[in-house]
Amino acid sequence: MATTKRTVEVELSTTGLDAQGRPQRVPLAVDEGGNVLTMEAPLGIEPDLSGEHMLINLGPQHPATHGVLRLVLELDGETVVRCIPHVGYLHCGFEKIGEYRQYNQIIPWTDREDYLNSPGNNVAFALGAERLFGIDITERCTVLRVIACELSRIISHLVWLGTTCIDIGAFTPFLWAFQQREEVYEMLEMWIGARLTTSLTRVGGMGADIPDGFTEKLSAFVRGFPKVVDEIDRVITRNGIWVGRTVGLGVMSPEEAVNYGLSGPMVRASGVAYDVRKDFPYLDYETYDFDVPVGTNGDVYDRFLVRMEELRQSTRILDQALKRLPDGPVNVDDHRVILPPKSKATSDMESMIHHFKQVMEGPRPSTGECYVAVESPKGEKGYYMVSDGSSKPVRWRIRPPSFVNLSAIPRMVEGHLLSDVIAINASIDIVMGEIDR
Amino acid sequence: MTEGDAVNGVNRDGSFAPVIAGSALGATAAPATPRNVPNRGGAPNESIEPMRQQFATAVRRVDVVWGETTVVVDPTRVHDVIRWLHDDPSQRYDYLSDVTAVEFRDLEQPLEVVWHLRSLPYRRFIRIKVLLERGAALEVPSVWDIYKGADWLERECYDMFGIKFAGHPDLRRLLMWEQYNEGFPLRKDFPLRGRFSRSEQLRQALAANPEARYSKEELSIADAFEDLPADMRRRLTTGERTGE
């Protein structure tokens, strides 16, 4: 018996039944003579959809991908079978441009790669350049850079926390996190005049010493901030929805996490106690008393817990840095890299020559190469610089932590549901400016 | 916790055992920030002596620059050297930090491919280098079979320098799009502003078809390929790309 399907349009009524007393808008089976068959009659064989896979294109302009990331997903029902990531939409050739810039001129570019961690990038780049120049920075500068690094870790983790909460469906922590982030940005504005793209460091020192009133503001922040972290903790850490949407997702075992090159909170959530600040220290981090939080399951929830604890540990480091902040000069006394004071440059012959040489030719390091890694909020951020003795590097390579972390996303999402892709992707804490560079 | 006790982060009795960097060093002093590092010279990495014994002919040169050990290795043996560094229980370079390449302004100098490896248990850092002479094929073995993290790092290196990593499962362009045909941007013969004018780049961008943003492999998912218009299918099967 040949049957055809069609939908009968009927007036809306509150009973849910049409004029003939049948349920509304159901496909009716009609035989060749136009007679409506009863609902119990077979409607023909439904096509079997269980074996069909669906192609879903997530991004590049979807807000939940945290930037212009595009994931091509193969779905079986709602389960991800395969994930093919596409990156590069923000590629602007930072490394190429760096080969045409003097060392101090590259510092503004480092602001713009991982733009949530600009002060940290500035510090990392300056450390690398100073290694090439063979400069040891002053005591005060070291402590100021620690403050800059930890402040930028706090703002980066706060943005991560806020946006991830929005992705998973909690709005309030976003506002609380951004309020605190605003406080840090106000401090950075006091310090250097810029908020997002700070260009805080110079080779051999800092762009500016901290202004009057900065330490008071910072110590007020150090006192007040842990309370906000506790508050966010109370709202989401044991929240049923939050736990249900994060536990057991995107699990990476410790061996896998190391083999995939994950770093930062990603690798620590998997139970690997690897922190560049502890294991390959810089800026005298070995003299600060802080703990490295380590997760046990390596899932999205553990990454969240690790980052929450890192916020508290950063506050501890800030507190110690404030207490030990020594007086003294910020910049090294080295006329190869640091400009002489303006008054001397116009009155003293030798200072004028140094000023002229630095501005016109740029500082020249000796030939050599170095790889300097720091613990950025995302993980191990490395700058590999090669110098041929000229004032511009031959090669300036950024080792972007979230690039390597993101490369493991097919391994993490495959087998999970489509909605979990959002949570897993958020847990990586990607910044596309850094991935695409 | 003793070495080899923990499997996948779990002790034999089921309790959790974190992997701790520096665990193989025992109770030696904690690392400190390096100071007054000399430009050249200094003690090389502890792995150099055993490496020389193991690979006498493959190790061509060892430099210590700014306190970091650089080993220049024979291109044909580099995979063996890295495999040994990763597997040997006295080395355990289990973490691949970076894979990249360097081309010098002096175009007579060979192109360098650089691997940065870390041994987390021993807290060591080593730089492995391969020199690719001018005129030689730009090809080195892939370390993807040792470190899964090499996947994107090698793809980016191929994308930017045109160096082929033999054995990589999916060596495609990564940051640049797949139809990009201007060459390899980080090579020194590539102009800073690109090869084409802005208007030509814009024309090519506008001429590109959306389906070119999917690979044929991706379109095979859900038979999306079969649903495309006939002319798109023809272009994709012949490999013809628009905008070139």
Interface residues (C-beta under 8 A of the other chain):
Chain A: E52 H53 M54 L55 V72 E74 R82 I84 H86 V87 G88 H91 G93 E95 K96 I97 Y100 R131 L132 G134 D136 S253 P254 E255 E256 V258 N259 Y260 G261 L262 S270 G271 V272 A273 Y274 D275 K278 D279 F280 P281 Y282 L283 D284 Y285 E286 V294 T296 G298 S366 G368 E369 C370 Y371 A373 E380 G382 Y384 V386 D388 S390 V394 R395 R397 R399 F403 V404 L406 S407 A408 R411 D436 R437
Chain B: N8 G9 F16 A17 P18 V19 I20 A21 G22 A30 P31 A32 T33 R35 N36 V37 N39 R40 V65 W66 E68 T70 D94 Y95 L96 S97 D98 T100 V102 E103 F104 R105 D106 V114 H116 R118 L120 R123 F125 R127 Y147 K148 G149 A150 D151 W152 L153 E156 M160 L174 L175 M176 W177 P185 L186 F190 L192 R213 Y214 S215 E217 E218 L219 I221 A222 A224
